[in-house]
Amino acid sequence: MNPWREPFLAERLLPRVVSVCCRFVIGAGLLAGPLPSAGVAAPLGRPRTAEHAVATDSERTPKPPAAPDDLGLSREGERKAQALAAYAQGLLAEDDGDNDRAFEAYRRSLAADANNTELSVKVAFELARRGEVAEGIGLLKDAAKAAPKDSLPPLCLSQIYAKFLKKPALAIKHATTAMELDPGSIGPYLALIELYSQGGQAKKAEEILEKALKSDSEDADFWLQLAELCTRLDVQGEGRVLPEKLRRLNHLFQKALAYDPANPETIVKAADFYFNTKQFEPAIPLYRKAIAAEEEPGSEDALSLRDKLARALMDSGHRDQALGVLRAMADDAPQRAGTQALLGDVHLLDGRLEEALAAYREVIRLDPSIAPAYLRVADLQMRLSQSEQALATLAEAHKKFPGAVLVTYSLAATLAQAHQYAQALPVFEETLREAPASKPNLLNASFYFAYGMAAEQAGELERAAALLQKSIALAPEEAAPARNYLGYMWIERGMHLREAGELIRRALAQEPKNGAYLDSLGWYDYKMGDYPQATANLLKAIAALPEPDPVVFEHLGDAYAASGDAAKALDAWKKALALDAGNKALAAKVEKAQGKP
C-alpha cells in the first residue's frame, strides 16, 4: 500500500490539491469511516511526545542537498533549485513504489523551502503515520506561523490531534480556527461536524451544519460535499427521506450543479442522488448529459451510466425509451449479461413473457454463474405452462449451485406446483436444513404453508397438520389461508371436526367475504348434519366467489340431496359437471339422480 496515495479520511475535503501528481486527503471520518492502517516503515528518529512538539530545525529536518555552484544562481535561487530537485526525486521514488525514499526526498525539499504549506502537511501526516506525531505537529505549527492566513495547517492539526492523540478539545480548537480563516472552504465544517458528533454533541454539530448551509460560497465542490454529507445523515434505507430533508438535499445538489454545470463528477453524483431517492425524472437528463460527455460509449464507465439511465427510464414508466437504450447497449457490448437482465426486466414489466424468457436465457448463456437468472427463467417457464422445462432448469441450477437455498426452495415449490408432491417433500426438507445458515428468514409462515400443502397432497396428513400449525403460530394475524386449509383437510377426512370448524370460523373472522372459506364452513355444517345451514353458507360461497367453482356446486348438490330436495340437488350437480366435465364420479352422481342405470 502506498501511504502517499492512500485516502487519509474523506476525498476532497482539503481546500486545494497537494500537487498535480500526488494528492492527499483529509476530512470527516463520519463520511469515510475509521482511519486506514498505516502499513509503512518503522518510525524514524527518536520518539517524542506531543508536549515536545516544538523542535529545532536541525533536529527536525535533514540537511538539504548541495546545489551546483556553476549555474550562477543566487542563494535564494539555489535554495529553490534544491527544493525543486528534491521534490522531483520524491515524485520519481513514489512512482517507483519506494515510499521511504520518497519520504526522505520530500523532507529534503522542505529543508530547502520550508514555505511549501501543502508539502509540509503531506510530510506531517506521514510523520504521524510513522509514529513521529510530535514532529509532524511541530512541522504543521511552523507552517501555520509561516502562513498565518492559510486554513490548511490548522485543519490538518485538528485531524492529527483527533486521530493520533485522541485530544478532541484541541482538534476542535484548530478546526474552528481553520473555519474562521476560510469560511468558504468545506473541510473545516466537515471536520467540526465529525468531532462534535463523535463527542456526543449533536446540537453543536447541527449548529455547524446550519452555518455551512448559510454560506455564500460559490464553490461547487463546497455544495457537493455538503450535499453528500446531508445525504448520509438524512437518507435512510431504500431511499427513504423526510420531505423537508429531501427539499434541503435537492437545493444543495442544485447549487452544486449551478456553480459547475459541466463537471461530470457533479452531474453523476446528483443523478445518483435523484435515482436513489426515487426522483427519476430529474435523474434522466443528468444521466443523458453524463453519457454524452463519455468519449467511449462502450467503456465500462459509460455502460454503467447507461445502465442507470435505463433503470431510471424503466422505473419512471418510460419503458419504450428504456428498451431503446438497452438494445443499443446490447449492440455495443453483446457479451454483457447485465444488459440482457435489464432487457428481461423491461419485457417482464410489459407482459412480454416470451421476450423476457429469451433475455434471461441469454443471461445464463453469457454468464452461467448468475443463479437468479435460473430462477427467473424457471418462473417464466411455469407461467408459460412449460412445467417440464421449468423443472429441468431448476434441477440444473440445483446441481450447479449446491447449498443455494433459494434455488432449493424454488425447486421444491415448482415440484409441488407441477403436482409432483412426493418428489417435492425431500426438497422442502433440504430447504429446511440449508436455510438457517444463510437465509433463516426464509423459514417463515409462507414456507411452512407451502410445505404443509405439499405434505397433505402427498397423503402425509400428520406431517401436513404439524407444518400448517407451525405456519399459523409464526404469523397468527395473517394465518387465515393456513387455518382454512387445515380445517378443510380435517373436515374432508372426518377428523377433528369441532377443531376444524373453529379454525374455519377464525379464518372467516379475518376474511368474512372469502368464498372459499364460506364453502369450507358450509361443508363443515354438512359433515355435522346441519343441512339447512350448510345450504345457506354454500349459497353465500357461490355468490362471493369471483368465478363459478365445480367443487362448491357439488357440495351444494350434496346438501340439497341430504335435505331431500332432489331437483335442486340435480341442478347443482349439473352445474358442477359443466365446469368439470372430466369428473367421472360427479357424472355418475348426475346419472344416478336422473334415474339412469
Beta strands, then each sheet from edge to edge (+ up, - down):
end
